[in-house]
């Protein structure tokens, strides 16, 4: 599953950065058969540029979509900053 989305920073302590997974891709993840874990999260493998890692996507009550955390090491390695449009490949585990 591939999509493009803008990197945004959560308002709050810790300066976590996320991308919102688009509606269609969020639905594909829900229908993938992956077993939800705590808080409705789903484990995924993500590739952005040359960086691949495993993490979880989390449901966002406001948008109805999943949000994907993007750690600082990936942002630094890929030269991505808040507001940048990212190309993301994501697969449920």
The first five atom37 places (N, CA, C, CB, O) and aatype in JSON, in Angstrom:
{
  "aatype": [20, 20, 20, 20, 20, 20, 20, 20, 20, 20, 20, 20, 20, 20, 20, 20, 20, 20, 20, 20, 20, 20, 20, 20, 20, 20, 20, 20, 20, 20, 20, 20, 20, 20, 20, 20, 20, 20, 20, 20, 20, 20, 20, 20, 20, 20, 20, 20, 20, 20, 20, 20, 20, 20, 20, 20, 20, 20, 20, 20, 20, 20, 20, 20, 20, 20, 20, 20, 20, 20, 20, 20, 20, 20, 20, 20, 20, 20, 20, 20, 20, 20, 20, 20, 20, 20, 20, 20, 20, 20, 20, 20, 20],
  "atom_mask": [
    [1, 1, 1, 1, 1],
    [1, 1, 1, 1, 1],
    [1, 1, 1, 1, 1],
    [1, 1, 1, 1, 1],
    [1, 1, 1, 1, 1],
    [1, 1, 1, 1, 1],
    [1, 1, 1, 1, 1],
    [1, 1, 1, 1, 1],
    [1, 1, 1, 1, 1],
    [1, 1, 1, 1, 1],
    [1, 1, 1, 1, 1],
    [1, 1, 1, 1, 1],
    [1, 1, 1, 1, 1],
    [1, 1, 1, 1, 1],
    [1, 1, 1, 1, 1],
    [1, 1, 1, 1, 1],
    [1, 1, 1, 1, 1],
    [1, 1, 1, 1, 1],
    [1, 1, 1, 1, 1],
    [1, 1, 1, 1, 1],
    [1, 1, 1, 1, 1],
    [1, 1, 1, 1, 1],
    [1, 1, 1, 1, 1],
    [1, 1, 1, 1, 1],
    [1, 1, 1, 1, 1],
    [1, 1, 1, 1, 1],
    [1, 1, 1, 1, 1],
    [1, 1, 1, 1, 1],
    [1, 1, 1, 1, 1],
    [1, 1, 1, 1, 1],
    [1, 1, 1, 1, 1],
    [1, 1, 1, 1, 1],
    [1, 1, 1, 1, 1],
    [1, 1, 1, 1, 1],
    [1, 1, 1, 1, 1],
    [1, 1, 1, 1, 1],
    [1, 1, 1, 1, 1],
    [1, 1, 1, 1, 1],
    [1, 1, 1, 1, 1],
    [1, 1, 1, 1, 1],
    [1, 1, 1, 1, 1],
    [1, 1, 1, 1, 1],
    [1, 1, 1, 1, 1],
    [1, 1, 1, 1, 1],
    [1, 1, 1, 1, 1],
    [1, 1, 1, 1, 1],
    [1, 1, 1, 1, 1],
    [1, 1, 1, 1, 1],
    [1, 1, 1, 1, 1],
    [1, 1, 1, 1, 1],
    [1, 1, 1, 1, 1],
    [1, 1, 1, 1, 1],
    [1, 1, 1, 1, 1],
    [1, 1, 1, 1, 1],
    [1, 1, 1, 1, 1],
    [1, 1, 1, 1, 1],
    [1, 1, 1, 1, 1],
    [1, 1, 1, 1, 1],
    [1, 1, 1, 1, 1],
    [1, 1, 1, 1, 1],
    [1, 1, 1, 1, 1],
    [1, 1, 1, 1, 1],
    [1, 1, 1, 1, 1],
    [1, 1, 1, 1, 1],
    [1, 1, 1, 1, 1],
    [1, 1, 1, 1, 1],
    [1, 1, 1, 1, 1],
    [1, 1, 1, 1, 1],
    [1, 1, 1, 1, 1],
    [1, 1, 1, 1, 1],
    [1, 1, 1, 1, 1],
    [1, 1, 1, 1, 1],
    [1, 1, 1, 1, 1],
    [1, 1, 1, 1, 1],
    [1, 1, 1, 1, 1],
    [1, 1, 1, 1, 1],
    [1, 1, 1, 1, 1],
    [1, 1, 1, 1, 1],
    [1, 1, 1, 1, 1],
    [1, 1, 1, 1, 1],
    [1, 1, 1, 1, 1],
    [1, 1, 1, 1, 1],
    [1, 1, 1, 1, 1],
    [1, 1, 1, 1, 1],
    [1, 1, 1, 1, 1],
    [1, 1, 1, 1, 1],
    [1, 1, 1, 1, 1],
    [1, 1, 1, 1, 1],
    [1, 1, 1, 1, 1],
    [1, 1, 1, 1, 1],
    [1, 1, 1, 1, 1],
    [1, 1, 1, 1, 1],
    [1, 1, 1, 1, 1]
  ],
  "atom_positions": [
    [[0.84, -1.17, 0.0], [0.0, 0.0, 0.0], [0.89, 1.23, 0.0], [-0.96, 0.0, 1.22], [1.8, 1.35, 0.82]],
    [[0.63, 2.13, -0.91], [1.42, 3.35, -1.02], [0.52, 4.57, -0.93], [2.21, 3.36, -2.34], [-0.62, 4.55, -1.39]],
    [[1.04, 5.63, -0.34], [0.3, 6.9, -0.28], [1.27, 8.05, -0.05], [-0.77, 6.86, 0.84], [2.43, 7.84, 0.3]],
    [[0.77, 9.25, -0.26], [1.51, 10.47, 0.05], [0.72, 11.25, 1.08], [1.77, 11.33, -1.23], [-0.51, 11.34, 1.01]],
    [[1.43, 11.81, 2.06], [0.77, 12.59, 3.1], [1.78, 13.57, 3.7], [0.18, 11.66, 4.21], [2.99, 13.38, 3.62]],
    [[1.23, 14.62, 4.29], [2.05, 15.67, 4.9], [2.43, 15.3, 6.33], [1.3, 17.02, 4.88], [1.6, 14.83, 7.1]],
    [[3.69, 15.52, 6.67], [4.18, 15.29, 8.03], [3.72, 16.44, 8.91], [5.73, 15.16, 8.05], [3.88, 17.61, 8.56]],
    [[3.13, 16.1, 10.08], [2.66, 17.13, 11.01], [3.13, 16.8, 12.42], [1.12, 17.26, 10.96], [3.43, 15.65, 12.74]],
    [[3.19, 17.83, 13.23], [3.66, 17.68, 14.61], [2.48, 17.77, 15.56], [4.72, 18.75, 14.95], [1.65, 18.68, 15.47]],
    [[2.42, 16.81, 16.47], [1.35, 16.78, 17.48], [1.53, 17.94, 18.44], [1.35, 15.44, 18.25], [2.64, 18.23, 18.89]],
    [[0.43, 18.61, 18.75], [0.48, 19.7, 19.72], [0.49, 19.09, 21.11], [-0.72, 20.69, 19.55], [-0.51, 18.52, 21.55]],
    [[1.58, 19.19, 21.78], [1.69, 18.63, 23.12], [3.12, 18.31, 23.45], [0.83, 17.38, 23.24], [4.04, 18.56, 22.67]],
    [[3.28, 17.76, 24.62], [4.62, 17.46, 25.12], [5.24, 16.32, 24.3], [4.57, 17.09, 26.61], [4.57, 15.34, 23.98]],
    [[6.49, 16.46, 23.98], [7.22, 15.4, 23.31], [7.49, 15.61, 21.84], [6.51, 14.16, 23.48], [8.35, 14.95, 21.28]],
    [[6.76, 16.52, 21.2], [6.98, 16.86, 19.79], [6.95, 15.63, 18.88], [8.31, 17.57, 19.63], [7.82, 15.49, 18.01]],
    [[5.97, 14.75, 19.05], [5.81, 13.6, 18.17], [5.36, 14.08, 16.8], [4.8, 12.59, 18.77], [4.54, 15.0, 16.68]],
    [[5.89, 13.45, 15.75], [5.5, 13.78, 14.38], [4.79, 12.59, 13.75], [6.75, 14.18, 13.54], [5.14, 11.43, 14.0]],
    [[3.77, 12.89, 12.94], [2.92, 11.87, 12.34], [2.59, 12.22, 10.9], [1.64, 11.7, 13.15], [2.76, 13.35, 10.47]],
    [[2.12, 11.21, 10.17], [1.38, 11.42, 8.94], [0.03, 10.75, 9.13], [2.15, 10.85, 7.68], [-0.07, 9.72, 9.79]],
    [[-1.01, 11.35, 8.56], [-2.33, 10.75, 8.6], [-2.47, 9.84, 7.39], [-3.45, 11.84, 8.62], [-2.29, 10.26, 6.25]],
    [[-2.79, 8.58, 7.66], [-2.99, 7.6, 6.59], [-4.33, 7.93, 5.92], [-2.96, 6.12, 7.15], [-5.34, 8.03, 6.6]],
    [[-4.35, 8.08, 4.59], [-5.59, 8.45, 3.9], [-6.72, 7.45, 4.15], [-5.33, 8.57, 2.41], [-6.48, 6.3, 4.52]],
    [[-7.96, 7.91, 3.94], [-9.16, 7.09, 4.19], [-9.07, 5.71, 3.56], [-10.38, 7.81, 3.65], [-9.24, 4.7, 4.24]],
    [[-8.8, 5.66, 2.26], [-8.8, 4.38, 1.54], [-7.74, 3.43, 2.09], [-8.58, 4.61, 0.05], [-8.01, 2.24, 2.27]],
    [[-6.55, 3.94, 2.35], [-5.48, 3.1, 2.88], [-5.8, 2.66, 4.31], [-4.13, 3.84, 2.84], [-5.52, 1.53, 4.69]],
    [[-6.38, 3.55, 5.11], [-6.8, 3.18, 6.47], [-7.81, 2.04, 6.42], [-7.41, 4.4, 7.21], [-7.73, 1.11, 7.21]],
    [[-8.75, 2.11, 5.48], [-9.74, 1.05, 5.34], [-9.08, -0.25, 4.9], [-10.84, 1.46, 4.33], [-9.43, -1.32, 5.39]],
    [[-8.12, -0.17, 3.98], [-7.38, -1.37, 3.55], [-6.66, -2.01, 4.73], [-6.37, -1.01, 2.44], [-6.63, -3.24, 4.83]],
    [[-6.09, -1.21, 5.61], [-5.41, -1.74, 6.8], [-6.42, -2.43, 7.71], [-4.67, -0.6, 7.57], [-6.16, -3.52, 8.21]],
    [[-7.58, -1.8, 7.93], [-8.63, -2.4, 8.77], [-9.09, -3.75, 8.22], [-9.83, -1.45, 8.87], [-9.36, -4.68, 8.99]],
    [[-9.17, -3.86, 6.89], [-9.67, -5.07, 6.25], [-8.58, -6.11, 5.98], [-10.34, -4.71, 4.95], [-8.86, -7.18, 5.44]],
    [[-7.33, -5.81, 6.36], [-6.21, -6.69, 6.05], [-6.19, -7.98, 6.85], [-4.93, -5.96, 6.28], [-5.5, -8.93, 6.49]],
    [[-6.96, -8.02, 7.93], [-6.94, -9.2, 8.78], [-5.91, -9.1, 9.9], [-6.67, -10.42, 7.96], [-5.8, -10.01, 10.72]],
    [[-5.15, -8.01, 9.94], [-4.18, -7.82, 11.01], [-4.93, -7.65, 12.33], [-3.27, -6.57, 10.73], [-5.97, -7.0, 12.4]],
    [[-4.39, -8.24, 13.37], [-5.02, -8.24, 14.68], [-4.75, -6.92, 15.41], [-4.52, -9.42, 15.52], [-3.59, -6.59, 15.67]],
    [[-5.79, -6.16, 15.74], [-5.58, -4.92, 16.51], [-5.01, -5.22, 17.9], [-6.9, -4.14, 16.64], [-5.32, -6.25, 18.5]],
    [[-4.18, -4.32, 18.38], [-3.58, -4.44, 19.71], [-4.14, -3.31, 20.58], [-2.01, -4.38, 19.64], [-5.24, -2.81, 20.34]],
    [[-3.38, -2.9, 21.58], [-3.82, -1.86, 22.5], [-4.21, -0.58, 21.8], [-2.74, -1.56, 23.49], [-3.56, -0.16, 20.85]],
    [[-5.29, 0.03, 22.27], [-5.82, 1.29, 21.73], [-6.27, 1.17, 20.28], [-4.78, 2.38, 21.84], [-6.48, 2.18, 19.62]],
    [[-6.44, -0.07, 19.78], [-6.85, -0.28, 18.39], [-5.71, -0.16, 17.39], [-7.92, 0.7, 18.03], [-5.94, -0.07, 16.19]],
    [[-4.47, -0.15, 17.91], [-3.31, -0.01, 17.03], [-3.1, -1.27, 16.2], [-2.05, 0.31, 17.84], [-3.52, -2.36, 16.6]],
    [[-2.46, -1.12, 15.06], [-2.14, -2.25, 14.19], [-0.66, -2.15, 13.83], [-3.04, -2.26, 12.91], [-0.18, -1.1, 13.41]],
    [[0.05, -3.27, 13.99], [1.48, -3.33, 13.65], [1.65, -3.26, 12.13], [2.13, -4.63, 14.21], [0.9, -3.87, 11.38]],
    [[2.66, -2.49, 11.7], [2.93, -2.31, 10.28], [4.43, -2.26, 10.03], [2.25, -1.02, 9.77], [5.22, -2.0, 10.94]],
    [[4.8, -2.51, 8.78], [6.16, -2.25, 8.31], [6.05, -1.08, 7.34], [6.81, -3.53, 7.63], [5.19, -1.05, 6.46]],
    [[6.94, -0.12, 7.52], [6.87, 1.14, 6.76], [8.19, 1.37, 6.04], [6.54, 2.33, 7.68], [9.26, 1.12, 6.59]],
    [[8.1, 1.86, 4.81], [9.28, 2.3, 4.08], [9.05, 3.73, 3.61], [9.6, 1.36, 2.88], [8.04, 4.05, 2.99]],
    [[10.03, 4.58, 3.92], [10.07, 5.97, 3.45], [11.48, 6.16, 2.9], [9.71, 7.02, 4.6], [12.45, 6.1, 3.66]],
    [[11.59, 6.39, 1.61], [12.92, 6.52, 1.01], [13.71, 5.23, 1.22], [13.68, 7.72, 1.61], [13.25, 4.14, 0.87]],
    [[14.91, 5.36, 1.79], [15.77, 4.2, 2.05], [15.57, 3.64, 3.45], [17.22, 4.58, 1.85], [16.26, 2.69, 3.83]],
    [[14.65, 4.2, 4.22], [14.43, 3.78, 5.61], [13.22, 2.85, 5.71], [14.23, 5.01, 6.53], [12.14, 3.18, 5.23]],
    [[13.43, 1.7, 6.34], [12.35, 0.75, 6.61], [12.36, 0.42, 8.08], [12.5, -0.55, 5.75], [13.41, 0.17, 8.67]],
    [[11.16, 0.43, 8.7], [11.06, 0.11, 10.12], [9.7, -0.48, 10.43], [11.31, 1.36, 10.98], [8.77, -0.39, 9.62]],
    [[9.59, -1.08, 11.61], [8.31, -1.6, 12.07], [7.81, -0.74, 13.22], [8.44, -3.08, 12.51], [8.58, -0.33, 14.09]],
    [[6.52, -0.47, 13.2], [5.89, 0.36, 14.22], [4.4, 0.0, 14.25], [6.11, 1.89, 13.92], [4.01, -1.05, 13.74]],
    [[3.6, 0.83, 14.82], [2.14, 0.66, 14.82], [1.49, 1.92, 14.32], [1.62, 0.3, 16.24], [2.01, 3.02, 14.5]],
    [[0.33, 1.76, 13.66], [-0.51, 2.9, 13.34], [-1.63, 2.92, 14.38], [-1.08, 2.81, 11.86], [-2.03, 1.88, 14.91]],
    [[-2.12, 4.12, 14.67], [-3.1, 4.3, 15.73], [-4.35, 4.97, 15.17], [-2.51, 5.13, 16.9], [-4.24, 5.89, 14.35]],
    [[-5.54, 4.53, 15.6], [-6.76, 5.17, 15.11], [-6.89, 6.59, 15.66], [-7.98, 4.34, 15.49], [-6.61, 6.85, 16.83]],
    [[-7.33, 7.49, 14.8], [-7.56, 8.88, 15.18], [-9.07, 9.12, 15.16], [-6.81, 9.88, 14.22], [-9.71, 9.06, 14.11]],
    [[-9.63, 9.4, 16.33], [-11.09, 9.58, 16.44], [-11.59, 10.76, 15.62], [-11.49, 9.76, 17.89], [-12.7, 10.73, 15.11]],
    [[-10.78, 11.8, 15.5], [-11.21, 13.0, 14.78], [-11.38, 12.74, 13.29], [-10.21, 14.13, 15.01], [-12.4, 13.09, 12.7]],
    [[-10.37, 12.12, 12.67], [-10.41, 11.91, 11.21], [-11.02, 10.58, 10.81], [-9.01, 12.0, 10.64], [-11.49, 10.42, 9.68]],
    [[-11.03, 9.62, 11.74], [-11.49, 8.27, 11.4], [-10.44, 7.45, 10.68], [-12.72, 8.35, 10.55], [-10.69, 6.31, 10.29]],
    [[-9.26, 8.03, 10.51], [-8.15, 7.36, 9.83], [-7.11, 6.91, 10.86], [-7.5, 8.31, 8.78], [-7.23, 7.21, 12.05]],
    [[-6.11, 6.19, 10.39], [-4.97, 5.88, 11.23], [-3.95, 7.0, 11.14], [-4.34, 4.53, 10.84], [-3.9, 7.72, 10.14]],
    [[-3.14, 7.15, 12.18], [-1.98, 8.04, 12.13], [-0.73, 7.2, 12.32], [-2.07, 9.17, 13.21], [-0.72, 6.24, 13.09]],
    [[0.31, 7.58, 11.61], [1.58, 6.86, 11.61], [2.65, 7.74, 12.24], [1.99, 6.46, 10.18], [2.95, 8.81, 11.72]],
    [[3.25, 7.31, 13.37], [4.33, 8.08, 13.96], [5.6, 7.94, 13.1], [4.6, 7.61, 15.41], [5.91, 6.86, 12.6]],
    [[6.32, 9.04, 12.94], [7.57, 9.03, 12.17], [8.67, 9.52, 13.1], [7.47, 9.92, 10.87], [8.74, 10.71, 13.42]],
    [[9.53, 8.6, 13.52], [10.55, 8.94, 14.5], [11.63, 9.86, 13.93], [11.19, 7.68, 15.03], [11.84, 9.93, 12.72]],
    [[12.29, 10.55, 14.84], [13.29, 11.55, 14.46], [14.41, 10.96, 13.61], [13.88, 12.19, 15.7], [14.87, 11.61, 12.67]],
    [[14.85, 9.75, 13.93], [15.94, 9.13, 13.16], [15.57, 8.99, 11.69], [16.3, 7.75, 13.74], [16.41, 9.2, 10.81]],
    [[14.32, 8.65, 11.41], [13.87, 8.52, 10.02], [13.77, 9.9, 9.38], [12.5, 7.8, 9.95], [14.21, 10.09, 8.24]],
    [[13.2, 10.87, 10.1], [13.08, 12.22, 9.55], [14.45, 12.78, 9.2], [12.36, 13.15, 10.54], [14.62, 13.41, 8.16]],
    [[15.42, 12.56, 10.07], [16.78, 13.05, 9.84], [17.42, 12.33, 8.65], [17.65, 12.87, 11.1], [17.98, 12.97, 7.76]],
    [[17.33, 11.0, 8.63], [17.95, 10.2, 7.56], [17.37, 10.55, 6.19], [17.76, 8.71, 7.83], [18.09, 10.53, 5.19]],
    [[16.09, 10.87, 6.15], [15.42, 11.13, 4.88], [15.28, 12.62, 4.57], [14.05, 10.5, 4.88], [14.74, 12.99, 3.53]],
    [[15.77, 13.49, 5.47], [15.71, 14.93, 5.25], [14.29, 15.46, 5.21], [16.41, 15.28, 3.97], [13.98, 16.36, 4.43]],
    [[13.42, 14.91, 6.07], [12.01, 15.3, 6.09], [11.74, 16.21, 7.27], [11.09, 14.04, 6.16], [12.22, 15.97, 8.38]],
    [[10.98, 17.27, 7.03], [10.6, 18.21, 8.09], [9.09, 18.36, 8.13], [11.28, 19.58, 7.87], [8.39, 18.03, 7.17]],
    [[8.59, 18.85, 9.25], [7.17, 19.11, 9.4], [6.69, 19.96, 8.22], [6.86, 19.8, 10.75], [7.31, 20.96, 7.87]],
    [[5.58, 19.56, 7.63], [5.03, 20.27, 6.48], [5.41, 19.64, 5.15], [5.47, 21.69, 6.49], [4.8, 19.95, 4.12]],
    [[6.42, 18.76, 5.15], [6.83, 18.11, 3.9], [5.85, 17.02, 3.51], [8.24, 17.52, 4.04], [5.25, 16.37, 4.37]],
    [[5.67, 16.82, 2.21], [4.87, 15.74, 1.68], [5.76, 14.51, 1.6], [4.26, 16.1, 0.28], [6.85, 14.56, 1.02]],
    [[5.29, 13.4, 2.18], [6.07, 12.17, 2.22], [5.43, 11.09, 1.36], [6.23, 11.68, 3.66], [4.2, 10.97, 1.32]],
    [[6.26, 10.3, 0.68], [5.8, 9.1, 0.0], [6.04, 7.93, 0.95], [6.54, 8.89, -1.38], [7.16, 7.7, 1.39]],
    [[4.97, 7.19, 1.24], [5.02, 6.13, 2.25], [4.55, 4.82, 1.65], [4.16, 6.5, 3.48], [3.53, 4.76, 0.96]],
    [[5.3, 3.75, 1.93], [4.85, 2.4, 1.64], [4.58, 1.73, 2.97], [5.91, 1.59, 0.78], [5.44, 1.77, 3.85]],
    [[3.4, 1.12, 3.14], [3.0, 0.56, 4.43], [2.36, -0.8, 4.22], [2.04, 1.52, 5.18], [1.56, -0.98, 3.31]],
    [[2.71, -1.76, 5.08], [2.12, -3.1, 5.02], [1.77, -3.56, 6.43], [3.09, -4.11, 4.35], [2.63, -3.53, 7.31]],
    [[0.54, -3.97, 6.66], [0.18, -4.53, 7.97], [0.96, -5.8, 8.22], [-1.33, -4.81, 8.05], [1.27, -6.55, 7.29]],
    [[1.29, -6.06, 9.48], [2.03, -7.27, 9.85], [1.08, -8.29, 10.47], [3.18, -6.94, 10.82], [1.5, -9.38, 10.85]]
  ]
}
